[in-house]
Amino acid sequence: MENNRPSNTIINVFLLVVAILAIYLLGTFIFSAFQHRNQDTNEKISTHTVQQDMNLLAFLHH
């Protein structure tokens, strides 16, 4: 029974790493899919924000 303990720990650590990797990959996949789906909206929003910043800078310079 004593010899069984270290291998169980190794298996647990391995499973933990695999689980973390799986969650990470799933998360990035979902995020990229979501981002790709809403790319047009994001571009519009970012362009609008840049325009607002430029207007603010122009206003501050006057």
Secondary structure, DSSP 8 states (H G I E B T S, - for coil): -TTHHHHHHHHHHHHHHHHHHHHHHHHHHHHHHHHHHTHHHHHHHHHHHHHHHHHHHHHHH-
